[in-house]
Amino acid sequence: MKSKSSIYRIICLSLLICRLALPSDAIAVPQIMKEQPEEVYCDSVDGIKAKAIGIYIEEVATGKVVYDVNGEVPMVPASITKVVTAASYFSKDDINRQFITNVYLDGVVSDSVLTGNIIIACDGDPTLESKHFKGQAGMPDSVATALKRRGITRIMGRVIVERPDWIGSTQPKGWESADFTWGYGAGYQPVNFADNTMTVTLNRNEMPECNPCSPGSTFKRVAGKGSRVERKRDSAEYTFSHSGKKPNVTTIANGDPESSLIYAVIKSIESEGIELEEDDAATESSGRELLLTHRSAPMGEILESLLLRSDNMMAEAMLRQLAPGESRADALAEQKKMWSARDIDYRDIVIEDGSGLSRTNRITPYFMADVLIWMLENRDDFMTFCNYLPLSGKSGTLRSFLKDTPLEGRLRAKTGSMNGVQCYAGYATDALGVPTHIVVIMVNGFECDRAVLKKHLERVLIEKIG
């Protein structure tokens, strides 16, 4: 693999420089790039101007390097980090495993009355009431139905959530304050509900309305023109302003999805005609009685969904499954240990999260290519993993890329984009979907419009792959 031989990389880079007949300062020097990647200017590689450009294309059948520009330069990967997260889980754990949420009665049931509590024991399922997993939806209604089936008509107690205590801070290092307000920056929490997002209606003379309701969230009006709402790291407190006459409806991160889950369960119970009289009085419990077991979709379906939609919260959840019950740092250490044991060079690689939203992440095209190659060469179920990735011109974040070109339907890849960043990582395929090339493209600090850059990159791929 590329990461094994520095001499090999130097020779390839030298040949590339000669072939392109570029001036000596037009190609980034790897040593400089590793120290200060944002300072290197790679002028006009295939018409692309950016502070850092890395492209690596390799033929699967022969191992021939078709194209190599700055393969060993660490760059901001954005969401192609999710490929590493997905490959790590896919190659380590059971893709048929599910998250389990158990609901218990904790108290005494007598004459159709539960004197005690309903306990929802959560294990970090990121898909509870997710709009992306409708087959697993309806958990609050299922609780109410199960209570009715048990013959309970009245509850003297509370709905209580037991949550994992190991998840810690929901937003990793390198996530910026501008992220925390919005759904993509909601973070993975001990208790997750409805994708940890909520629709908020901002009114000039009223407090905001939230759907789903989030009783644990608080809103404070501040002076200001226009309409805005803000949330800080790991917080359920919001500041907002709205000066317009018409309401503004926007979707934001839910800082307290646990309160939304409890609220939804209570409302479902009441809708079944079951009285709930919240009571903190101690009761003699004869032991917990399992009322309901809720199962998520299999892990493989979660991986496919998060790659297709580039879901940050679910990517963070899958990273944490590399070291359940331990810290994020432990999960990242396990990931590093895993790929290093597979003889993949982890030097100069910095990964702070599972989603790629961290701006401090640094990945080289060589590292990403090595991960893709390892999956292809070492997994009998590789095609399952490959088919999780979006398809060019057809699906997910690749639905418009390479559309109406010879490569439509022939690139399985994850995209990565944020301000000044555009990346791709995956496999070019033949007409039958069999991989023919490893493809990694990383562009940081591009000068042109994103749409123009994508056209440049389409041209490169068509020229190099055909």
HUVEN-V437023 format. One record per backbone hydrogen bond with DSSP energy under -0.5 kcal/mol. NH is the residue of the N-H (numbers start at 1). CO is the residue of the C=O. If there is no record, write none. Layout:
<<NH CO> <NH CO>>
This chain:
<<4 1> <5 2> <6 4> <9 5> <10 6> <11 7> <12 8> <13 9> <14 10> <15 11> <16 12> <17 13> <18 14> <19 15> <20 16> <21 17> <22 17> <26 23> <30 28> <33 29> <34 30> <35 31> <36 32> <39 36> <40 36> <40 37> <42 40> <42 50> <43 41> <44 42> <45 48> <46 44> <48 45> <50 42> <50 48> <51 444> <51 445> <52 444> <54 442> <55 69> <56 440> <57 67> <58 438> <59 64> <60 436> <63 59> <66 57> <66 64> <67 57> <69 55> <73 70> <74 72> <75 363> <77 75> <80 77> <81 78> <82 79> <83 80> <84 80> <84 81> <85 81> <86 82> <87 83> <88 84> <89 85> <90 86> <91 87> <92 89> <93 89> <95 93> <97 94> <101 294> <102 100> <102 121> <103 292> <104 119> <105 289> <106 104> <106 117> <107 105> <108 115> <110 108> <110 113> <113 110> <114 154> <115 108> <115 113> <116 114> <116 156> <117 106> <118 158> <119 104> <119 117> <120 118> <120 160> <121 102> <121 119> <122 120> <122 162> <124 190> <128 125> <130 127> <133 130> <136 133> <137 134> <142 138> <143 139> <144 140> <145 141> <146 142> <147 143> <148 144> <149 145> <150 146> <151 148> <152 147> <153 112> <154 112> <155 275> <156 114> <157 155> <157 277> <160 118> <160 158> <162 120> <162 160> <163 161> <172 170> <175 172> <179 176> <180 176> <180 177> <182 179> <185 182> <186 183> <188 170> <192 125> <194 128> <195 128> <196 193> <197 194> <198 252> <199 211> <200 198> <200 250> <201 209> <202 200> <202 248> <203 206> <209 201> <211 199> <217 214> <218 236> <220 238> <222 240> <228 241> <230 239> <232 237> <235 232> <238 218> <239 230> <240 220> <241 228> <243 226> <248 202> <249 247> <250 200> <250 248> <252 198> <252 250> <253 181> <254 196> <255 253> <257 254> <259 256> <260 256> <261 257> <262 258> <263 259> <264 260> <265 261> <266 262> <267 263> <268 264> <269 265> <270 266> <271 267> <272 268> <272 269> <273 270> <274 269> <275 153> <275 273> <277 155> <277 275> <278 276> <285 283> <286 107> <289 105> <290 288> <291 103> <292 103> <294 101> <296 99> <299 97> <300 95> <301 298> <302 298> <303 299> <304 300> <305 301> <306 302> <307 303> <308 304> <309 305> <310 306> <311 306> <312 310> <315 311> <316 312> <317 313> <318 314> <319 315> <320 316> <321 317> <322 319> <323 320> <324 321> <326 323> <331 327> <332 328> <333 329> <334 330> <335 331> <336 332> <337 333> <338 334> <339 335> <340 336> <341 337> <342 338> <343 340> <344 339> <345 343> <349 346> <350 348> <350 362> <359 174> <361 358> <362 350> <363 75> <365 73> <366 71> <368 364> <369 365> <370 366> <371 367> <372 368> <373 369> <374 370> <375 371> <376 372> <377 373> <378 374> <379 375> <380 378> <382 379> <384 381> <385 381> <386 382> <387 383> <388 385> <389 385> <389 386> <392 411> <393 398> <393 401> <394 391> <395 391> <397 308> <398 395> <399 396> <403 400> <405 402> <408 405> <409 392> <410 407> <412 427> <413 390> <413 411> <414 425> <416 423> <418 421> <421 418> <422 443> <423 416> <424 441> <425 414> <426 439> <427 412> <428 437> <429 410> <430 434> <433 430> <436 428> <437 428> <438 58> <439 426> <440 56> <441 424> <442 54> <443 422> <444 52> <445 420> <446 420> <447 49> <453 449> <454 450> <455 451> <456 452> <457 453> <458 454> <459 455> <460 456> <461 457> <462 458> <463 459> <464 460> <465 461> <466 461> <466 462>>
